Amino acid sequence: MEERPELRSLKSIGLRVACLTTLGLPLAACLTPTPPSDLALSTPEAFRQAQRRAAAPVARDWPRLFGSAELTKLAEIAQAENLDIRAAVARIKQAEAQYVLSSAALYPLLTTSDNASRSQSSGALRSKTGPFRNTVNNNFSLGLSASYEIDFWGRNRDRSDAAKLQAEATEADRDTVALSTAASLTNSYFEVLAAQDRLAIARDNIRTAERVLEGIKGRLAVGTTSGLEIAQQETVVAQQRSAVPPLAQAVEQTKNTIAVLMGRTPESVRIVGGSLNRLRAPAIKPGLPSELLLRRPDIAAAEDRLIAAGANVEVARKAFLPSIQLTGNGGLESLVIQNLFRPEAAFGSVTAGLTQTIFDGGTRQGQLDLERGLQEELLQNYRSAIISAFSDVENALIAVRLTTEHERLQILAVAASRKAYQITEQRLREGTIDILTVLNTQQSLFQAQDQLSQIRLQRFQAYSSLFQALGGGWTRPPELVTSIGERPAIINTLDRRPPDPLVPITTSPSRP
């Protein structure tokens, strides 16, 4: 059977493209990637402040573990309505749209053109003497055009992969914002409770100071004291009263802060509060440092951006190579519409072209250097995120341990101060103690009680910080963990030394 002419033409074009493509292979061999700094980062076997044991992630709704129904409800509303979280969700949509745009080059571009035209030419241009007859022409066409860049070097795929990883990074950013919001709201709620505790203590101290003042005035009536002692005790009463407005201000303003975290106006939120004494300290197992690397959304975001930077380096490298473009168009064309669908009305063409930039003033080299510099920066950001995560957990564990011990000792100090004050108050009524001793024991008790409330606040905030440092129950999605070796992980741009096995970054093999 004789080969059709159009098939012979297509084969000829294909052979030419193949020959031209081979000219770019030496260029590809010359463009060897320059690896950035060593990725390997050793991780400790265990946290210094915890046992060497694996542990499951903490609960995602960890604020409820403090035993406050109000805190649990406020945290749930904040996760649903916080405006920063919603803004982060909007950024995810933008990144997903950018991924779609970046992936468009992987597919052919198809366009259609349907035309119908009618033209009339002047008869006076065809004859000098006449008769003059105008000529009317009709033209009907249905056309389809297609263009496609062959992704021979994988450049378009790398660009698509980079955009996908950026989208994944924005999702991790959203989870980081959500975790930060939960921690901020929890800490603010603790501050409300602490301020309410301190208010209750201050008001109780006012009553105590007033009772002592009345006792001193009673001694003045029998001549066993002077106006100086009365004035000193009045100063104590005034000081305790002056402590109330700042604490009341702190309560109301911190409630407003909570309302903002919930995405609501202050007047629309009612927070009752209560006391830190009613909360319970949750039991937390920090697990192993290596587990932390898959449970911190900020580390995941840094990792995604680092891998995306590797893909962008590949895009810049492959810009030095030729691009192969295929275009084709075809359709039907006729002067009369009844002949438009006849086989003879068909037309078409196929074109293949290879483009190679010879000189661009250093634009491509500059872009490559830029992407490599950005990759190096993101590599250091990734390492910094890991080290900071370890430090956050260690600091939180230290704070939990030492604030717990501090609170225990302060409780003993309050008990001793209260006992001393009770003895002095009894002797004051008996008239067998000097006023200076009464003043000192009063002040010691008042300060010890107030300090206990502040230490208790620090302890609960230390627990909140520990939850946040451990990732707040977030874990890398299983599909990303299992496919991490298949991702365009810093393709060809990292050195081939084996990284630390605890660092969740691996390099995928190069494309052929």
C-alpha positions as CSV (number, residue, x, y, z in Angstrom):
1,M,0.0,0.0,0.0
2,E,1.4,3.4,-0.9
3,E,2.1,5.6,2.1
4,R,0.0,8.8,2.2
5,P,1.9,12.0,1.5
6,E,0.8,13.6,4.8
7,L,2.3,10.7,6.8
8,R,5.5,10.9,5.0
9,S,5.6,14.6,5.8
10,L,5.0,13.9,9.5
11,K,7.8,11.3,9.6
12,S,10.2,13.7,8.0
13,I,9.4,16.4,10.5
14,G,9.8,13.8,13.4
15,L,13.3,12.8,12.1
16,R,14.3,16.4,11.9
17,V,13.2,17.1,15.4
18,A,15.0,14.1,16.7
19,C,18.2,15.2,15.0
20,L,17.9,18.7,16.4
21,T,17.2,17.3,19.9
22,T,20.4,15.4,19.9
23,L,22.2,18.7,19.6
24,G,21.0,19.7,23.0
25,L,22.2,16.6,24.8
26,P,25.8,17.8,25.1
27,L,24.5,21.0,26.6
28,A,22.5,19.0,29.2
29,A,25.7,17.1,30.1
30,C,27.5,20.3,30.7
31,L,24.9,21.8,33.0
32,T,25.9,19.8,36.1
33,P,24.1,21.1,39.2
34,T,26.0,22.8,42.0
35,P,24.9,21.3,45.3
36,P,24.2,23.6,48.2
37,S,25.5,23.1,51.7
38,D,25.3,19.8,53.4
39,L,21.7,19.0,54.3
40,A,22.5,16.4,57.0
41,L,21.5,17.6,60.4
42,S,22.0,15.3,63.4
43,T,19.1,14.9,65.7
44,P,19.4,13.9,69.4
45,E,18.2,10.5,70.5
46,A,16.0,12.0,73.3
47,F,15.1,15.3,74.8
48,R,17.3,16.1,77.8
49,Q,14.2,16.8,79.9
50,A,12.3,13.7,79.0
51,Q,12.6,9.9,78.8
52,R,13.7,8.2,75.6
53,R,10.4,6.8,74.6
54,A,8.2,7.1,71.4
55,A,4.8,8.6,71.9
56,A,1.7,9.3,70.0
57,P,0.9,12.9,68.9
58,V,-0.8,15.0,71.5
59,A,-4.6,15.6,71.0
60,R,-5.6,18.0,68.3
61,D,-8.1,19.6,70.6
62,W,-5.6,19.9,73.4
63,P,-7.2,23.0,75.1
64,R,-9.9,20.7,76.5
65,L,-7.3,18.8,78.5
66,F,-7.1,21.6,81.0
67,G,-10.6,20.7,82.1
68,S,-12.4,24.0,81.4
69,A,-15.6,23.7,79.3
70,E,-15.5,27.4,78.6
71,L,-11.9,27.3,77.3
72,T,-12.8,24.3,75.1
73,K,-15.7,26.2,73.6
74,L,-13.7,29.4,73.0
75,A,-10.9,27.4,71.3
76,E,-13.4,25.6,69.0
77,I,-14.9,28.9,67.9
78,A,-11.5,30.4,67.3
79,Q,-10.5,27.6,65.0
80,A,-13.6,28.1,63.0
81,E,-13.8,31.9,62.9
82,N,-10.3,33.3,63.5
83,L,-9.6,35.8,60.7
84,D,-5.9,35.0,60.4
85,I,-6.8,31.4,59.8
86,R,-9.3,32.4,57.2
87,A,-6.7,34.5,55.5
88,A,-4.4,31.6,55.5
89,V,-7.1,29.5,53.9
90,A,-7.4,32.1,51.2
91,R,-3.7,31.9,50.6
92,I,-4.1,28.1,50.1
93,K,-6.6,28.8,47.4
94,Q,-4.2,31.2,45.7
95,A,-1.4,28.7,45.8
96,E,-3.7,26.0,44.4
97,A,-4.7,28.3,41.6
98,Q,-1.0,29.0,40.9
99,Y,-0.4,25.3,40.7
100,V,-3.1,25.0,38.1
101,L,-1.5,27.8,36.1
102,S,2.0,26.3,36.4
103,S,0.7,22.9,35.2
104,A,-1.0,24.3,32.1
105,A,2.2,24.0,30.0
106,L,2.0,20.2,30.5
107,Y,-1.0,20.1,28.2
108,P,-1.6,21.1,24.6
109,L,-3.3,24.4,23.8
110,L,-6.4,23.9,21.6
111,T,-8.2,26.8,19.9
112,T,-11.0,26.8,17.4
113,S,-11.8,29.4,14.7
114,D,-15.2,29.3,12.9
115,N,-15.7,32.0,10.2
116,A,-18.2,33.0,7.7
117,S,-17.5,35.9,5.4
118,R,-19.0,37.6,2.3
119,S,-17.1,40.0,0.1
120,Q,-17.9,42.0,-2.9
121,S,-15.3,43.2,-5.4
122,S,-15.8,46.2,-7.7
123,G,-16.7,45.4,-11.4
124,A,-15.1,48.6,-12.5
125,L,-11.7,47.2,-11.6
126,R,-12.2,44.2,-14.0
127,S,-13.2,46.1,-17.2
128,K,-12.6,49.6,-18.6
129,T,-15.6,49.8,-20.9
130,G,-18.3,47.6,-19.3
131,P,-20.5,46.0,-18.8
132,F,-19.5,46.3,-15.2
133,R,-20.4,43.4,-12.9
134,N,-19.6,43.2,-9.2
135,T,-18.2,39.9,-8.0
136,V,-19.6,38.5,-4.7
137,N,-17.6,35.8,-2.9
138,N,-18.6,33.7,0.2
139,N,-16.2,31.9,2.5
140,F,-17.1,29.4,5.2
141,S,-14.5,27.7,7.4
142,L,-14.3,25.6,10.5
143,G,-10.8,25.4,12.0
144,L,-8.9,23.8,14.9
145,S,-5.4,24.8,16.0
146,A,-3.2,23.0,18.5
147,S,0.2,23.9,20.0
148,Y,2.3,21.9,22.4
149,E,5.7,22.2,23.9
150,I,7.3,18.8,24.3
151,D,8.6,18.6,27.8
152,F,11.6,16.7,26.7
153,W,13.9,17.9,29.6
154,G,11.1,17.9,32.2
155,R,11.3,21.6,32.8
156,N,7.5,22.1,32.7
157,R,7.1,19.2,35.1
158,D,9.6,20.7,37.5
159,R,7.7,24.0,37.4
160,S,4.5,22.2,38.1
161,D,6.1,20.3,41.0
162,A,7.5,23.5,42.5
163,A,4.0,25.1,42.5
164,K,2.4,22.0,44.0
165,L,5.0,22.0,46.8
166,Q,4.4,25.7,47.4
167,A,0.7,24.9,47.8
168,E,1.5,22.2,50.3
169,A,3.6,24.7,52.2
170,T,0.7,27.1,52.4
171,E,-1.4,24.4,53.9
172,A,1.2,23.8,56.5
173,D,1.3,27.6,57.1
174,R,-2.4,27.5,57.7
175,D,-1.9,24.8,60.4
176,T,0.9,26.8,61.9
177,V,-1.4,29.8,62.2
178,A,-4.2,27.6,63.7
179,L,-1.7,26.2,66.3
180,S,-0.5,29.7,67.2
181,T,-4.1,30.9,67.5
182,A,-5.0,28.0,69.8
183,A,-1.9,28.7,72.0
184,S,-2.6,32.5,72.1
185,L,-6.2,32.0,73.1
186,T,-5.3,29.5,75.7
187,N,-2.6,31.7,77.2
188,S,-5.0,34.7,77.2
189,Y,-7.7,32.7,78.9
190,F,-5.2,31.7,81.6
191,E,-4.3,35.4,82.0
192,V,-7.9,36.2,82.6
193,L,-8.2,33.5,85.3
194,A,-4.9,34.6,86.9
195,A,-6.1,38.2,86.9
196,Q,-9.4,37.2,88.5
197,D,-7.5,35.1,91.1
198,R,-5.3,38.1,91.9
199,L,-8.4,40.3,92.1
200,A,-10.0,38.0,94.6
201,I,-6.8,37.9,96.6
202,A,-6.5,41.7,96.5
203,R,-10.1,42.2,97.7
204,D,-9.6,39.6,100.5
205,N,-6.4,41.4,101.5
206,I,-8.3,44.7,101.6
207,R,-10.7,43.2,104.1
208,T,-7.8,41.8,106.1
209,A,-6.0,45.1,106.1
210,E,-9.1,46.9,107.2
211,R,-9.7,44.5,110.0
212,V,-6.1,45.0,111.2
213,L,-6.7,48.8,110.9
214,E,-9.7,48.5,113.2
215,G,-7.7,46.5,115.7
216,I,-4.9,49.2,115.7
217,K,-7.5,51.9,116.2
218,G,-8.8,50.0,119.2
219,R,-5.4,50.1,120.7
220,L,-5.2,53.8,120.2
221,A,-8.3,54.2,122.3
222,V,-6.5,52.6,125.3
223,G,-3.2,54.5,124.6
224,T,-1.1,51.5,123.5
225,T,-0.4,52.9,120.0
226,S,0.0,56.1,118.1
227,G,-1.2,57.9,115.0
228,L,2.0,56.8,113.2
229,E,1.0,53.1,113.4
230,I,-2.5,54.0,112.2
231,A,-1.1,55.9,109.3
232,Q,1.2,53.0,108.4
233,Q,-1.7,50.6,108.3
234,E,-3.9,53.0,106.3
235,T,-1.1,53.0,103.8
236,V,-1.3,49.2,103.6
237,V,-5.0,49.5,103.0
238,A,-4.6,52.1,100.3
239,Q,-2.0,50.1,98.5
240,Q,-4.2,47.0,98.4
241,R,-7.1,49.1,97.1
242,S,-4.9,50.7,94.4
243,A,-4.0,47.2,93.1
244,V,-7.6,46.5,92.1
245,P,-8.1,48.8,89.1
246,P,-5.0,47.5,87.1
247,L,-6.1,43.9,87.7
248,A,-9.7,44.7,86.6
249,Q,-8.3,46.4,83.6
250,A,-6.2,43.4,82.7
251,V,-9.3,41.1,83.0
252,E,-11.4,43.2,80.6
253,Q,-8.7,43.9,78.1
254,T,-7.6,40.3,77.9
255,K,-11.2,39.3,77.3
256,N,-11.2,41.7,74.3
257,T,-8.0,40.0,73.1
258,I,-9.8,36.7,73.2
259,A,-12.7,38.1,71.3
260,V,-10.3,39.2,68.5
261,L,-8.8,35.8,68.3
262,M,-12.3,34.4,67.9
263,G,-12.9,36.8,65.0
264,R,-15.6,38.7,66.9
265,T,-16.2,42.1,68.4
266,P,-15.6,42.4,72.1
267,E,-19.2,43.3,73.0
268,S,-20.5,40.1,71.3
269,V,-18.4,37.8,73.5
270,R,-19.2,36.9,77.1
271,I,-16.4,35.2,79.0
272,V,-17.1,34.2,82.6
273,G,-13.6,33.0,83.6
274,G,-13.1,31.5,87.0
275,S,-9.9,30.5,88.7
276,L,-6.7,28.7,87.8
277,N,-7.3,26.5,90.9
278,R,-10.1,24.8,89.0
279,L,-8.0,23.7,86.1
280,R,-6.1,20.5,85.9
281,A,-2.5,20.0,84.6
282,P,-2.5,17.6,81.7
283,A,-0.1,14.7,81.3
284,I,2.0,15.1,78.2
285,K,4.5,12.7,76.6
286,P,6.9,14.5,74.4
287,G,8.1,11.4,72.5
288,L,11.4,11.4,70.5
289,P,13.0,14.3,68.7
290,S,12.8,12.4,65.4
291,E,9.0,12.2,65.8
292,L,8.8,15.9,66.2
293,L,10.0,16.4,62.6
294,L,6.7,15.0,61.3
295,R,4.6,16.8,63.8
296,R,5.5,20.5,63.4
297,P,3.7,22.3,60.6
298,D,6.4,25.0,60.4
299,I,9.0,22.3,59.7
300,A,6.8,20.8,57.1
301,A,6.4,24.2,55.4
302,A,10.1,24.9,55.5
303,E,10.7,21.4,54.0
304,D,8.2,21.9,51.2
305,R,9.7,25.3,50.3
306,L,13.2,23.8,50.2
307,I,12.2,21.0,47.9
308,A,10.3,23.5,45.7
309,A,13.4,25.6,45.5
310,G,15.3,22.5,44.2
311,A,12.7,22.1,41.5
312,N,13.0,25.8,40.6
313,V,16.8,25.3,40.3
314,E,16.1,22.6,37.8
315,V,13.7,24.9,35.9
316,A,16.5,27.5,35.7
317,R,19.1,25.0,34.6
318,K,16.9,23.6,31.9
319,A,16.3,27.0,30.5
320,F,19.7,26.6,28.8
321,L,18.4,23.7,26.7
322,P,16.4,24.0,23.5
323,S,12.7,24.0,23.5
324,I,10.7,21.9,21.1
325,Q,7.3,23.3,19.9
326,L,4.7,21.4,17.9
327,T,1.9,23.3,16.2
328,G,-0.8,22.1,13.9
329,N,-4.0,23.4,12.5
330,G,-6.7,21.9,10.3
331,G,-10.3,22.2,9.4
332,L,-12.8,22.7,6.6
333,E,-13.1,25.5,4.2
334,S,-15.5,26.2,1.3
335,L,-17.0,28.9,-0.8
336,V,-20.5,27.5,-0.4
337,I,-21.8,26.1,2.8
338,Q,-23.2,23.0,1.2
339,N,-19.7,21.9,0.2
340,L,-18.2,22.7,3.7
341,F,-18.4,19.1,4.9
342,R,-17.1,17.4,1.8
343,P,-13.7,15.6,2.1
344,E,-12.3,17.9,-0.5
345,A,-12.9,20.9,1.8
346,A,-10.4,19.7,4.4
347,F,-7.1,21.5,5.0
348,G,-4.3,21.2,7.5
349,S,-0.7,21.7,8.4
350,V,1.8,20.4,11.1
351,T,4.9,22.3,12.2
352,A,7.7,21.3,14.5
353,G,10.2,23.9,15.7
354,L,13.3,23.9,17.9
355,T,14.3,27.1,19.7
356,Q,17.7,27.7,21.3
357,T,18.7,31.0,22.8
358,I,22.3,31.8,21.9
359,F,22.9,35.0,23.8
360,D,20.7,36.7,26.4
361,G,23.1,39.0,28.2
362,G,23.3,36.6,31.2
363,T,19.6,36.5,31.9
364,R,19.4,32.7,32.3
365,Q,22.7,32.5,34.3
366,G,21.4,35.2,36.6
367,Q,18.1,33.4,37.1
368,L,20.0,30.2,37.8
369,D,22.2,31.9,40.4
370,L,19.2,33.6,41.9
371,E,17.4,30.2,42.3
372,R,20.5,28.6,43.8
373,G,20.9,31.5,46.3
374,L,17.2,31.1,47.3
375,Q,17.7,27.4,47.7
376,E,20.6,27.9,50.0
377,E,18.6,30.4,52.1
378,L,15.7,28.0,52.4
379,L,18.1,25.2,53.3
380,Q,19.3,27.2,56.2
381,N,15.7,28.2,57.1
382,Y,14.9,24.5,57.2
383,R,17.8,23.6,59.4
384,S,16.9,26.6,61.7
385,A,13.3,25.4,61.9
386,I,14.4,22.0,63.1
387,I,16.8,23.3,65.7
388,S,14.3,25.9,66.9
389,A,11.7,23.1,67.3
390,F,14.0,21.0,69.4
391,S,14.8,24.1,71.5
392,D,11.1,25.0,71.9
393,V,10.4,21.5,73.3
394,E,13.4,21.6,75.7
395,N,12.5,25.0,77.0
396,A,8.9,24.1,77.5
397,L,9.8,20.9,79.4
398,I,12.2,22.9,81.6
399,A,9.5,25.5,82.2
400,V,6.9,22.8,83.1
401,R,9.3,21.1,85.5
402,L,10.6,24.2,87.2
403,T,7.4,26.1,87.5
404,T,5.7,23.1,89.0
405,E,8.5,22.9,91.6
406,H,8.3,26.7,92.0
407,E,4.6,26.5,92.7
408,R,5.0,23.7,95.2
409,L,7.6,25.8,97.1
410,Q,5.5,28.9,96.9
411,I,2.5,27.1,98.4
412,L,4.7,26.2,101.4
413,A,5.7,29.9,101.6
414,V,2.1,31.0,101.5
415,A,1.2,28.5,104.2
416,A,4.1,29.7,106.4
417,S,3.2,33.4,105.8
418,R,-0.5,32.7,106.7
419,K,0.5,30.9,109.9
420,A,2.8,33.8,110.9
421,Y,0.0,36.3,110.1
422,Q,-2.6,34.4,112.1
423,I,-0.3,34.4,115.1
424,T,0.4,38.1,114.8
425,E,-3.3,39.0,114.4
426,Q,-4.1,36.9,117.5
427,R,-1.4,38.8,119.5
428,L,-2.6,42.1,118.1
429,R,-6.0,41.4,119.6
430,E,-4.2,40.5,122.9
431,G,-2.1,43.6,122.7
432,T,1.1,41.7,123.1
433,I,2.9,42.5,119.7
434,D,4.3,45.6,118.1
435,I,2.7,47.1,115.1
436,L,5.8,46.8,112.9
437,T,5.7,43.0,113.1
438,V,2.0,43.1,112.2
439,L,2.8,45.2,109.1
440,N,5.6,42.9,108.0
441,T,3.7,39.7,108.3
442,Q,0.7,41.3,106.5
443,Q,2.9,42.4,103.6
444,S,4.6,39.0,103.4
445,L,1.3,37.2,103.2
446,F,-0.1,39.5,100.6
447,Q,2.9,39.3,98.4
448,A,3.2,35.5,98.8
449,Q,-0.4,35.0,97.8
450,D,-0.1,37.3,94.8
451,Q,3.1,35.7,93.7
452,L,1.6,32.2,93.9
453,S,-1.1,33.3,91.4
454,Q,1.5,34.5,89.0
455,I,3.6,31.3,89.3
456,R,0.5,29.2,88.7
457,L,-0.1,31.2,85.6
458,Q,3.4,30.6,84.4
459,R,3.0,26.8,85.0
460,F,-0.2,26.6,82.9
461,Q,1.3,28.7,80.2
462,A,4.3,26.4,80.2
463,Y,2.0,23.5,79.5
464,S,0.4,25.5,76.6
465,S,3.8,26.2,75.2
466,L,4.7,22.5,75.4
467,F,1.6,21.6,73.4
468,Q,2.5,24.2,70.8
469,A,6.1,23.1,70.7
470,L,5.0,19.5,70.1
471,G,2.9,20.5,67.1
472,G,-0.5,20.6,68.8
473,G,-1.4,17.2,67.5
474,W,-0.6,18.0,63.8
475,T,1.0,15.3,61.8
476,R,2.3,15.2,58.3
477,P,-0.5,13.7,56.1
478,P,0.3,9.9,55.5
479,E,0.1,10.3,51.7
480,L,2.9,12.9,51.8
481,V,5.0,10.8,54.3
482,T,4.8,7.7,52.1
483,S,5.5,9.5,48.9
484,I,8.3,11.8,50.2
485,G,11.0,9.7,48.4
486,E,9.1,10.2,45.1
487,R,8.8,14.0,45.4
488,P,11.0,16.2,43.3
489,A,13.2,16.5,46.4
490,I,15.9,19.0,45.5
491,I,16.3,17.1,42.3
492,N,20.0,16.6,41.5
493,T,20.8,19.7,43.5
494,L,21.8,18.2,46.8
495,D,25.1,16.3,47.3
496,R,24.9,12.6,47.3
497,R,26.1,12.1,50.9
498,P,23.5,10.2,52.8
499,P,21.5,12.5,55.1
500,D,20.8,11.8,58.7
501,P,18.2,9.1,58.8
502,L,16.1,11.1,61.3
503,V,15.8,14.0,58.9
504,P,12.7,13.5,56.8
505,I,14.2,14.7,53.5
506,T,15.4,12.3,50.8
507,T,16.5,12.9,47.3
508,S,14.6,11.3,44.5
509,P,16.5,9.8,41.5
510,S,17.1,12.0,38.5
511,R,14.9,11.9,35.5
512,P,16.6,10.2,32.5
